[in-house]
Structures are given as structure tokens and as C-alpha cells.
């Protein structure tokens, strides 16, 4: 569980909603509330964290060129 979650119960509700195939828009809490943030944290708990470097920086550019059949 991320350290910013206040309610473990609400976090687990979000995880269960995703496991049940519900869309993230089924968040039952008021937008901007701590409960909504906890629910969405649970909903997205199994997703990879985005790279702070961005998608282009996360991969060696020379590997992309070689994989695409071009010389570096």
C-alpha cells in the first residue's frame, strides 16, 4: 500500500472494483476528497508507476533504432 493512503478500507474497495472489472468512473467518493484519492490508489495499485524521465527517456534510444532495423 502506498504511504499516502489514509483509509485501508477505501483502498481495498478500489482494488476490488478493478478486480470486478468496473471502470474507474465508478469511484463512489466526491472528486478531490481523501476517500476518492484512496479509492483510486487502490484501483490503480497494480499499474506501473510512470517514469519521471518520461517514456522516451526510459528506453535506451539506440536499442529502439536497432529493434526498428536501423543502425544507431
TITI-148990 format. One record per residue: residue in three letters; x, y, z of N, C-alpha, C in turn. Coordinates in steps of 0.05 Angstrom, whole numbers, plus 5000, padded with zeros to 4 digits. Atoms other than C-alpha are relative to their C-alpha. Example, Ala and Ser with C-alpha at 12.3 -4.5 7.8 and 13.67 -1.06 7.14 Angstrom:
2
ALA501849765000524649105156501850245000
SER498449764999527349795143498550225014
END
This chain:
72
UNK501749765000500050005000501850255000
UNK498449755000502750694983499850145027
UNK499949874974504651115043498050235003
UNK501949774999499751675025497149925004
UNK502750094996493551245034499250035030
UNK501049964973489451445095498249775009
UNK501950214993483950915093500649754985
UNK499450265012486050205080497449874989
UNK502650115008478650015075499250114973
UNK500749885026477350505018502049914978
UNK498050105019483850294984499249734990
UNK500950275008481449574985497550004983
UNK502449985017474749784957500850064971
UNK499149935027478350094897501349764986
UNK498850245011482449454887497949804992
UNK502250195005476149034890498450094975
UNK501549905023472549484840501549944974
UNK498450065025478249404789499949704994
UNK500050295003478448644801497349914989
UNK502750075009470948634787499450114972
UNK500349895027472048984720498550264998
UNK501449755001468749634740501850224990
UNK498349785009471150284707500750185023
UNK499149824979474950794747497950225006
UNK502149804996468951264739497949915020
UNK501850104979465250824789500950085028
UNK499149904974469151164845497650135014
UNK502449904987463551294895500450255017
UNK499449784982467051854931500250274985
UNK499949735012466952614919502850054989
UNK497549945013472252824870501650205017
UNK498349834985478153144905500249935030
UNK500050084972476652804972502349805006
UNK498050204993481652385010499049724994
UNK501150265006476951785003500249944970
UNK499850055029476851874927502949944993
UNK497150055006484551914926500849725010
UNK499450274990484951274969498849794982
UNK501450195017479850914925501549974973
UNK498550015026483651104861502749885004
UNK497450124995490250904893499749695001
UNK500550295000487250214906499449904972
UNK500850085027484250184836502549984982
UNK497650005017491050334804502449875012
UNK497850114985495349954854501749804983
UNK498550205015497249414803501350124975
UNK498849875023499449924750502850105006
UNK497349914996506650114740500050315004
UNK499749724996508850794764501150124975
UNK498949885023510151274707502950095005
UNK497249924997517551434695500250305002
UNK499549714997519652124719501550104976
UNK498449925023524352134659498350024975
UNK501750005024518552034611500449754984
UNK499850245015517251484562502449984981
UNK497750005018522851694515502649965014
UNK497550034984528051704570500249735013
UNK500050264985526051034600501349784984
UNK498950215017528750644540502550124987
UNK497549925013535750674511499350054970
UNK500849935028534651044444501549834979
UNK498650165019539950624409498749724997
UNK501450265001536149984427497550024983
UNK502449965017529950274394500750004971
UNK499249985028533650424330500849724990
UNK499250275008536749724327497549824998
UNK502450165001530049404343498350074976
UNK501549915023526949804287501449944973
UNK498550075023532249544239501850214989
UNK498249785009536350184234502549995017
UNK497449994986543550274253500050255019
UNK499949774981544950734313501650234988
END
